[in-house]
Amino acid sequence: SLGNYKRVEKNEKVENNEVALDRVAEIKKAIENNQYKINLHETSHKMAQDLLGIS
C-alpha cells in the first residue's frame, strides 16, 4: 500500500542520512589528525565536469 511505501522510503532516507553522518565524522577525524588527503587532479576534473554538465 501507499502507506507502506512511504514508510520504507522514509526508512531509506534515515539510513542514508546516518551513513552520511558517519562519513562526515570519519572525514572530520581524519582532518583533525592531518590524515585526510585530497586528490587535486580528480577533484578538479570532477568540478570541471560538473560545471560543463558532463557526466
N, CA, C and O atoms as a Tripos MOL2 file, in Angstrom:
@<TRIPOS>MOLECULE
protein
  220   219    55     0     0
PROTEIN
NO_CHARGES

@<TRIPOS>ATOM
      1 N           0.8350   -1.1900    0.0000 N.3       1 SER1
      2 CA          0.0000    0.0000    0.0000 C.3       1 SER1
      3 C           0.8740    1.2460    0.0000 C.2       1 SER1
      4 O           2.0830    1.1700    0.2170 O.2       1 SER1
      5 N           0.2630    2.3660   -0.2410 N.am      2 LEU2
      6 CA          0.9870    3.6380   -0.2960 C.3       2 LEU2
      7 C           1.6210    3.9610    1.0490 C.2       2 LEU2
      8 O           2.7280    4.4980    1.1040 O.2       2 LEU2
      9 N           0.9210    3.6350    2.1380 N.am      3 GLY3
     10 CA          1.4610    3.8860    3.4790 C.3       3 GLY3
     11 C           2.7420    3.1180    3.7210 C.2       3 GLY3
     12 O           3.7000    3.6600    4.2730 O.2       3 GLY3
     13 N           2.7660    1.8460    3.3080 N.am      4 ASN4
     14 CA          3.9740    1.0330    3.4690 C.3       4 ASN4
     15 C           5.1120    1.5670    2.6180 C.2       4 ASN4
     16 O           6.2620    1.5890    3.0550 O.2       4 ASN4
     17 N           4.7930    1.9970    1.4030 N.am      5 TYR5
     18 CA          5.8120    2.5460    0.5050 C.3       5 TYR5
     19 C           6.4430    3.7820    1.1230 C.2       5 TYR5
     20 O           7.6660    3.9240    1.1210 O.2       5 TYR5
     21 N           5.6150    4.6800    1.6540 N.am      6 LYS6
     22 CA          6.1320    5.9090    2.2630 C.3       6 LYS6
     23 C           6.9820    5.5850    3.4850 C.2       6 LYS6
     24 O           7.9930    6.2460    3.7270 O.2       6 LYS6
     25 N           6.5860    4.5800    4.2540 N.am      7 ARG7
     26 CA          7.3450    4.1800    5.4370 C.3       7 ARG7
     27 C           8.7160    3.6470    5.0250 C.2       7 ARG7
     28 O           9.7250    3.9960    5.6380 O.2       7 ARG7
     29 N           8.7580    2.8120    4.0000 N.am      8 VAL8
     30 CA         10.0240    2.2700    3.5020 C.3       8 VAL8
     31 C          10.8950    3.3950    2.9670 C.2       8 VAL8
     32 O          12.0970    3.4320    3.2300 O.2       8 VAL8
     33 N          10.2920    4.3160    2.2170 N.am      9 GLU9
     34 CA         11.0390    5.4410    1.6640 C.3       9 GLU9
     35 C          11.6370    6.2870    2.7880 C.2       9 GLU9
     36 O          12.7860    6.7180    2.6930 O.2       9 GLU9
     37 N          10.8780    6.5240    3.8340 N.am     10 LYS10
     38 CA         11.3660    7.3090    4.9750 C.3      10 LYS10
     39 C          12.5130    6.5810    5.6660 C.2      10 LYS10
     40 O          13.5100    7.2070    6.0260 O.2      10 LYS10
     41 N          12.3870    5.2670    5.8560 N.am     11 ASN11
     42 CA         13.4500    4.4850    6.4890 C.3      11 ASN11
     43 C          14.7330    4.5460    5.6730 C.2      11 ASN11
     44 O          15.8250    4.6340    6.2350 O.2      11 ASN11
     45 N          14.6090    4.5000    4.3490 N.am     12 GLU12
     46 CA         15.7870    4.5810    3.4860 C.3      12 GLU12
     47 C          16.4580    5.9390    3.6270 C.2      12 GLU12
     48 O          17.6870    6.0200    3.6470 O.2      12 GLU12
     49 N          15.6760    7.0020    3.7250 N.am     13 LYS13
     50 CA         16.2390    8.3430    3.8970 C.3      13 LYS13
     51 C          16.9790    8.4460    5.2230 C.2      13 LYS13
     52 O          18.0620    9.0280    5.2870 O.2      13 LYS13
     53 N          16.4030    7.8870    6.2780 N.am     14 VAL14
     54 CA         17.0440    7.9140    7.5950 C.3      14 VAL14
     55 C          18.3580    7.1470    7.5420 C.2      14 VAL14
     56 O          19.3690    7.6220    8.0590 O.2      14 VAL14
     57 N          18.3590    5.9650    6.9230 N.am     15 GLU15
     58 CA         19.5770    5.1660    6.8190 C.3      15 GLU15
     59 C          20.6330    5.9000    6.0040 C.2      15 GLU15
     60 O          21.8050    5.9110    6.3810 O.2      15 GLU15
     61 N          20.2350    6.5140    4.8880 N.am     16 ASN16
     62 CA         21.1860    7.2640    4.0680 C.3      16 ASN16
     63 C          21.7610    8.4310    4.8450 C.2      16 ASN16
     64 O          22.9500    8.7240    4.7250 O.2      16 ASN16
     65 N          20.9400    9.1040    5.6380 N.am     17 ASN17
     66 CA         21.4020   10.2250    6.4480 C.3      17 ASN17
     67 C          22.4020    9.7450    7.4970 C.2      17 ASN17
     68 O          23.4030   10.4140    7.7530 O.2      17 ASN17
     69 N          22.1320    8.5800    8.1080 N.am     18 GLU18
     70 CA         23.0490    8.0320    9.1060 C.3      18 GLU18
     71 C          24.3910    7.6920    8.4720 C.2      18 GLU18
     72 O          25.4400    7.9390    9.0680 O.2      18 GLU18
     73 N          24.3650    7.1300    7.2740 N.am     19 VAL19
     74 CA         25.5990    6.8050    6.5630 C.3      19 VAL19
     75 C          26.3680    8.0810    6.2640 C.2      19 VAL19
     76 O          27.5860    8.1280    6.4390 O.2      19 VAL19
     77 N          25.6660    9.1180    5.8130 N.am     20 ALA20
     78 CA         26.3130   10.3950    5.5050 C.3      20 ALA20
     79 C          26.9330   10.9980    6.7600 C.2      20 ALA20
     80 O          28.0510   11.5110    6.7100 O.2      20 ALA20
     81 N          26.2260   10.9420    7.8780 N.am     21 LEU21
     82 CA         26.7630   11.4890    9.1260 C.3      21 LEU21
     83 C          27.9830   10.7100    9.5840 C.2      21 LEU21
     84 O          28.9370   11.2960   10.0970 O.2      21 LEU21
     85 N          27.9650    9.3970    9.4060 N.am     22 ASP22
     86 CA         29.1320    8.5780    9.7440 C.3      22 ASP22
     87 C          30.3260    8.9770    8.8900 C.2      22 ASP22
     88 O          31.4440    9.0860    9.3920 O.2      22 ASP22
     89 N          30.0960    9.1910    7.6170 N.am     23 ARG23
     90 CA         31.1740    9.5770    6.6950 C.3      23 ARG23
     91 C          31.7270   10.9450    7.0690 C.2      23 ARG23
     92 O          32.9400   11.1510    7.0380 O.2      23 ARG23
     93 N          30.8530   11.8790    7.4200 N.am     24 VAL24
     94 CA         31.2930   13.2130    7.8400 C.3      24 VAL24
     95 C          32.1670   13.1000    9.0870 C.2      24 VAL24
     96 O          33.2010   13.7610    9.1810 O.2      24 VAL24
     97 N          31.7610   12.2750   10.0320 N.am     25 ALA25
     98 CA         32.5440   12.0850   11.2550 C.3      25 ALA25
     99 C          33.9210   11.5090   10.9320 C.2      25 ALA25
    100 O          34.9210   11.9300   11.5130 O.2      25 ALA25
    101 N          33.9790   10.5480   10.0060 N.am     26 GLU26
    102 CA         35.2620    9.9670    9.5940 C.3      26 GLU26
    103 C          36.1720   11.0270    8.9850 C.2      26 GLU26
    104 O          37.3610   11.0930    9.2990 O.2      26 GLU26
    105 N          35.6080   11.8470    8.1200 N.am     27 ILE27
    106 CA         36.3970   12.8820    7.4500 C.3      27 ILE27
    107 C          36.8880   13.9150    8.4600 C.2      27 ILE27
    108 O          38.0470   14.3270    8.4090 O.2      27 ILE27
    109 N          36.0180   14.3370    9.3780 N.am     28 LYS28
    110 CA         36.4250   15.3020   10.4050 C.3      28 LYS28
    111 C          37.5850   14.7630   11.2320 C.2      28 LYS28
    112 O          38.5440   15.4820   11.5130 O.2      28 LYS28
    113 N          37.4940   13.5050   11.6160 N.am     29 LYS29
    114 CA         38.5530   12.8850   12.4180 C.3      29 LYS29
    115 C          39.8560   12.8460   11.6280 C.2      29 LYS29
    116 O          40.9190   13.1490   12.1700 O.2      29 LYS29
    117 N          39.7820   12.4760   10.3620 N.am     30 ALA30
    118 CA         40.9780   12.4230    9.5200 C.3      30 ALA30
    119 C          41.5930   13.8110    9.3680 C.2      30 ALA30
    120 O          42.8160   13.9500    9.3930 O.2      30 ALA30
    121 N          40.7610   14.8350    9.2110 N.am     31 ILE31
    122 CA         41.2700   16.2080    9.0900 C.3      31 ILE31
    123 C          41.9670   16.6170   10.3790 C.2      31 ILE31
    124 O          43.0590   17.1840   10.3430 O.2      31 ILE31
    125 N          41.3450   16.3340   11.5110 N.am     32 GLU32
    126 CA         41.9370   16.6790   12.8100 C.3      32 GLU32
    127 C          43.2840   15.9980   13.0130 C.2      32 GLU32
    128 O          44.1710   16.5580   13.6590 O.2      32 GLU32
    129 N          43.4430   14.8000   12.4700 N.am     33 ASN33
    130 CA         44.6880   14.0380   12.6210 C.3      33 ASN33
    131 C          45.6550   14.2620   11.4650 C.2      33 ASN33
    132 O          46.6580   13.5590   11.3430 O.2      33 ASN33
    133 N          45.3530   15.2460   10.6150 N.am     34 ASN34
    134 CA         46.1780   15.5390    9.4330 C.3      34 ASN34
    135 C          46.3820   14.3150    8.5500 C.2      34 ASN34
    136 O          47.4540   14.1270    7.9750 O.2      34 ASN34
    137 N          45.3510   13.4860    8.4460 N.am     35 GLN35
    138 CA         45.4310   12.2690    7.6400 C.3      35 GLN35
    139 C          44.5170   12.3130    6.4220 C.2      35 GLN35
    140 O          44.4890   11.3640    5.6380 O.2      35 GLN35
    141 N          43.7710   13.3960    6.2530 N.am     36 TYR36
    142 CA         42.8380   13.4900    5.1290 C.3      36 TYR36
    143 C          43.5760   14.0320    3.9220 C.2      36 TYR36
    144 O          44.0950   15.1480    3.9480 O.2      36 TYR36
    145 N          43.6200   13.2500    2.8780 N.am     37 LYS37
    146 CA         44.3190   13.6380    1.6540 C.3      37 LYS37
    147 C          43.3040   13.8470    0.5400 C.2      37 LYS37
    148 O          42.3720   13.0610    0.3730 O.2      37 LYS37
    149 N          43.4990   14.9050   -0.2080 N.am     38 ILE38
    150 CA         42.6210   15.2160   -1.3310 C.3      38 ILE38
    151 C          43.4040   15.0280   -2.6240 C.2      38 ILE38
    152 O          44.5110   15.5460   -2.7690 O.2      38 ILE38
    153 N          42.8260   14.2880   -3.5570 N.am     39 ASN39
    154 CA         43.4260   14.1270   -4.8680 C.3      39 ASN39
    155 C          42.9840   15.3220   -5.7060 C.2      39 ASN39
    156 O          41.8680   15.3480   -6.2260 O.2      39 ASN39
    157 N          43.8640   16.3060   -5.8320 N.am     40 LEU40
    158 CA         43.5050   17.5450   -6.5170 C.3      40 LEU40
    159 C          43.1690   17.3190   -7.9870 C.2      40 LEU40
    160 O          42.2980   17.9980   -8.5290 O.2      40 LEU40
    161 N          43.8470   16.3780   -8.6370 N.am     41 HIS41
    162 CA         43.5620   16.0990  -10.0460 C.3      41 HIS41
    163 C          42.1340   15.5790  -10.2110 C.2      41 HIS41
    164 O          41.3780   16.0800  -11.0440 O.2      41 HIS41
    165 N          41.7720   14.5820   -9.4200 N.am     42 GLU42
    166 CA         40.4200   14.0160   -9.5200 C.3      42 GLU42
    167 C          39.3640   15.0410   -9.1250 C.2      42 GLU42
    168 O          38.3050   15.1180   -9.7480 O.2      42 GLU42
    169 N          39.6520   15.8250   -8.0920 N.am     43 THR43
    170 CA         38.6950   16.8280   -7.6300 C.3      43 THR43
    171 C          38.4610   17.8930   -8.6940 C.2      43 THR43
    172 O          37.3160   18.2360   -8.9880 O.2      43 THR43
    173 N          39.5300   18.4130   -9.2690 N.am     44 SER44
    174 CA         39.3800   19.4550  -10.2870 C.3      44 SER44
    175 C          38.7120   18.8990  -11.5430 C.2      44 SER44
    176 O          37.9300   19.5940  -12.1920 O.2      44 SER44
    177 N          39.0190   17.6520  -11.8840 N.am     45 HIS45
    178 CA         38.3910   17.0130  -13.0430 C.3      45 HIS45
    179 C          36.8790   16.8990  -12.8340 C.2      45 HIS45
    180 O          36.0960   17.2260  -13.7260 O.2      45 HIS45
    181 N          36.4820   16.4380  -11.6600 N.am     46 LYS46
    182 CA         35.0580   16.2910  -11.3480 C.3      46 LYS46
    183 C          34.3690   17.6510  -11.3280 C.2      46 LYS46
    184 O          33.2490   17.7850  -11.8220 O.2      46 LYS46
    185 N          35.0250   18.6600  -10.7610 N.am     47 MET47
    186 CA         34.4380   20.0030  -10.7260 C.3      47 MET47
    187 C          34.2270   20.5400  -12.1410 C.2      47 MET47
    188 O          33.1900   21.1350  -12.4340 O.2      47 MET47
    189 N          35.2080   20.3300  -13.0130 N.am     48 ALA48
    190 CA         35.0920   20.7920  -14.3970 C.3      48 ALA48
    191 C          33.9440   20.0740  -15.1050 C.2      48 ALA48
    192 O          33.1750   20.6980  -15.8360 O.2      48 ALA48
    193 N          33.8280   18.7630  -14.8870 N.am     49 GLN49
    194 CA         32.7310   18.0080  -15.4920 C.3      49 GLN49
    195 C          31.3830   18.5350  -15.0210 C.2      49 GLN49
    196 O          30.4620   18.7010  -15.8210 O.2      49 GLN49
    197 N          31.2670   18.7960  -13.7240 N.am     50 ASP50
    198 CA         30.0110   19.3150  -13.1810 C.3      50 ASP50
    199 C          29.6790   20.6800  -13.7740 C.2      50 ASP50
    200 O          28.5300   20.9380  -14.1330 O.2      50 ASP50
    201 N          30.6690   21.5470  -13.8780 N.am     51 LEU51
    202 CA         30.4410   22.8850  -14.4260 C.3      51 LEU51
    203 C          30.0290   22.8380  -15.8950 C.2      51 LEU51
    204 O          29.2280   23.6530  -16.3550 O.2      51 LEU51
    205 N          30.5870   21.8720  -16.6240 N.am     52 LEU52
    206 CA         30.2910   21.7500  -18.0470 C.3      52 LEU52
    207 C          29.0570   20.8890  -18.3220 C.2      52 LEU52
    208 O          28.6090   20.7860  -19.4640 O.2      52 LEU52
    209 N          28.5170   20.2780  -17.2830 N.am     53 GLY53
    210 CA         27.3450   19.4300  -17.4530 C.3      53 GLY53
    211 C          27.6680   18.0920  -18.0750 C.2      53 GLY53
    212 O          26.8120   17.4710  -18.7040 O.2      53 GLY53
    213 N          28.9080   17.6400  -17.9040 N.am     54 ILE54
    214 CA         29.3570   16.3520  -18.4350 C.3      54 ILE54
    215 C          29.3360   15.3410  -17.2980 C.2      54 ILE54
    216 O          29.7950   15.6280  -16.1920 O.2      54 ILE54
    217 N          28.7980   14.1520  -17.5780 N.am     55 SER55
    218 CA         28.7500   13.1560  -16.5010 C.3      55 SER55
    219 C          29.9290   12.2370  -16.5140 C.2      55 SER55
    220 O          30.0280   11.3470  -15.6690 O.2      55 SER55
@<TRIPOS>BOND
     1     1     2 1
     2     2     3 1
     3     3     4 2
     4     3     5 am
     5     5     6 1
     6     6     7 1
     7     7     8 2
     8     7     9 am
     9     9    10 1
    10    10    11 1
    11    11    12 2
    12    11    13 am
    13    13    14 1
    14    14    15 1
    15    15    16 2
    16    15    17 am
    17    17    18 1
    18    18    19 1
    19    19    20 2
    20    19    21 am
    21    21    22 1
    22    22    23 1
    23    23    24 2
    24    23    25 am
    25    25    26 1
    26    26    27 1
    27    27    28 2
    28    27    29 am
    29    29    30 1
    30    30    31 1
    31    31    32 2
    32    31    33 am
    33    33    34 1
    34    34    35 1
    35    35    36 2
    36    35    37 am
    37    37    38 1
    38    38    39 1
    39    39    40 2
    40    39    41 am
    41    41    42 1
    42    42    43 1
    43    43    44 2
    44    43    45 am
    45    45    46 1
    46    46    47 1
    47    47    48 2
    48    47    49 am
    49    49    50 1
    50    50    51 1
    51    51    52 2
    52    51    53 am
    53    53    54 1
    54    54    55 1
    55    55    56 2
    56    55    57 am
    57    57    58 1
    58    58    59 1
    59    59    60 2
    60    59    61 am
    61    61    62 1
    62    62    63 1
    63    63    64 2
    64    63    65 am
    65    65    66 1
    66    66    67 1
    67    67    68 2
    68    67    69 am
    69    69    70 1
    70    70    71 1
    71    71    72 2
    72    71    73 am
    73    73    74 1
    74    74    75 1
    75    75    76 2
    76    75    77 am
    77    77    78 1
    78    78    79 1
    79    79    80 2
    80    79    81 am
    81    81    82 1
    82    82    83 1
    83    83    84 2
    84    83    85 am
    85    85    86 1
    86    86    87 1
    87    87    88 2
    88    87    89 am
    89    89    90 1
    90    90    91 1
    91    91    92 2
    92    91    93 am
    93    93    94 1
    94    94    95 1
    95    95    96 2
    96    95    97 am
    97    97    98 1
    98    98    99 1
    99    99   100 2
   100    99   101 am
   101   101   102 1
   102   102   103 1
   103   103   104 2
   104   103   105 am
   105   105   106 1
   106   106   107 1
   107   107   108 2
   108   107   109 am
   109   109   110 1
   110   110   111 1
   111   111   112 2
   112   111   113 am
   113   113   114 1
   114   114   115 1
   115   115   116 2
   116   115   117 am
   117   117   118 1
   118   118   119 1
   119   119   120 2
   120   119   121 am
   121   121   122 1
   122   122   123 1
   123   123   124 2
   124   123   125 am
   125   125   126 1
   126   126   127 1
   127   127   128 2
   128   127   129 am
   129   129   130 1
   130   130   131 1
   131   131   132 2
   132   131   133 am
   133   133   134 1
   134   134   135 1
   135   135   136 2
   136   135   137 am
   137   137   138 1
   138   138   139 1
   139   139   140 2
   140   139   141 am
   141   141   142 1
   142   142   143 1
   143   143   144 2
   144   143   145 am
   145   145   146 1
   146   146   147 1
   147   147   148 2
   148   147   149 am
   149   149   150 1
   150   150   151 1
   151   151   152 2
   152   151   153 am
   153   153   154 1
   154   154   155 1
   155   155   156 2
   156   155   157 am
   157   157   158 1
   158   158   159 1
   159   159   160 2
   160   159   161 am
   161   161   162 1
   162   162   163 1
   163   163   164 2
   164   163   165 am
   165   165   166 1
   166   166   167 1
   167   167   168 2
   168   167   169 am
   169   169   170 1
   170   170   171 1
   171   171   172 2
   172   171   173 am
   173   173   174 1
   174   174   175 1
   175   175   176 2
   176   175   177 am
   177   177   178 1
   178   178   179 1
   179   179   180 2
   180   179   181 am
   181   181   182 1
   182   182   183 1
   183   183   184 2
   184   183   185 am
   185   185   186 1
   186   186   187 1
   187   187   188 2
   188   187   189 am
   189   189   190 1
   190   190   191 1
   191   191   192 2
   192   191   193 am
   193   193   194 1
   194   194   195 1
   195   195   196 2
   196   195   197 am
   197   197   198 1
   198   198   199 1
   199   199   200 2
   200   199   201 am
   201   201   202 1
   202   202   203 1
   203   203   204 2
   204   203   205 am
   205   205   206 1
   206   206   207 1
   207   207   208 2
   208   207   209 am
   209   209   210 1
   210   210   211 1
   211   211   212 2
   212   211   213 am
   213   213   214 1
   214   214   215 1
   215   215   216 2
   216   215   217 am
   217   217   218 1
   218   218   219 1
   219   219   220 2
@<TRIPOS>SUBSTRUCTURE
     1 SER1         2 RESIDUE 1 A SER
     2 LEU2         6 RESIDUE 1 A LEU
     3 GLY3        10 RESIDUE 1 A GLY
     4 ASN4        14 RESIDUE 1 A ASN
     5 TYR5        18 RESIDUE 1 A TYR
     6 LYS6        22 RESIDUE 1 A LYS
     7 ARG7        26 RESIDUE 1 A ARG
     8 VAL8        30 RESIDUE 1 A VAL
     9 GLU9        34 RESIDUE 1 A GLU
    10 LYS10       38 RESIDUE 1 A LYS
    11 ASN11       42 RESIDUE 1 A ASN
    12 GLU12       46 RESIDUE 1 A GLU
    13 LYS13       50 RESIDUE 1 A LYS
    14 VAL14       54 RESIDUE 1 A VAL
    15 GLU15       58 RESIDUE 1 A GLU
    16 ASN16       62 RESIDUE 1 A ASN
    17 ASN17       66 RESIDUE 1 A ASN
    18 GLU18       70 RESIDUE 1 A GLU
    19 VAL19       74 RESIDUE 1 A VAL
    20 ALA20       78 RESIDUE 1 A ALA
    21 LEU21       82 RESIDUE 1 A LEU
    22 ASP22       86 RESIDUE 1 A ASP
    23 ARG23       90 RESIDUE 1 A ARG
    24 VAL24       94 RESIDUE 1 A VAL
    25 ALA25       98 RESIDUE 1 A ALA
    26 GLU26      102 RESIDUE 1 A GLU
    27 ILE27      106 RESIDUE 1 A ILE
    28 LYS28      110 RESIDUE 1 A LYS
    29 LYS29      114 RESIDUE 1 A LYS
    30 ALA30      118 RESIDUE 1 A ALA
    31 ILE31      122 RESIDUE 1 A ILE
    32 GLU32      126 RESIDUE 1 A GLU
    33 ASN33      130 RESIDUE 1 A ASN
    34 ASN34      134 RESIDUE 1 A ASN
    35 GLN35      138 RESIDUE 1 A GLN
    36 TYR36      142 RESIDUE 1 A TYR
    37 LYS37      146 RESIDUE 1 A LYS
    38 ILE38      150 RESIDUE 1 A ILE
    39 ASN39      154 RESIDUE 1 A ASN
    40 LEU40      158 RESIDUE 1 A LEU
    41 HIS41      162 RESIDUE 1 A HIS
    42 GLU42      166 RESIDUE 1 A GLU
    43 THR43      170 RESIDUE 1 A THR
    44 SER44      174 RESIDUE 1 A SER
    45 HIS45      178 RESIDUE 1 A HIS
    46 LYS46      182 RESIDUE 1 A LYS
    47 MET47      186 RESIDUE 1 A MET
    48 ALA48      190 RESIDUE 1 A ALA
    49 GLN49      194 RESIDUE 1 A GLN
    50 ASP50      198 RESIDUE 1 A ASP
    51 LEU51      202 RESIDUE 1 A LEU
    52 LEU52      206 RESIDUE 1 A LEU
    53 GLY53      210 RESIDUE 1 A GLY
    54 ILE54      214 RESIDUE 1 A ILE
    55 SER55      218 RESIDUE 1 A SER
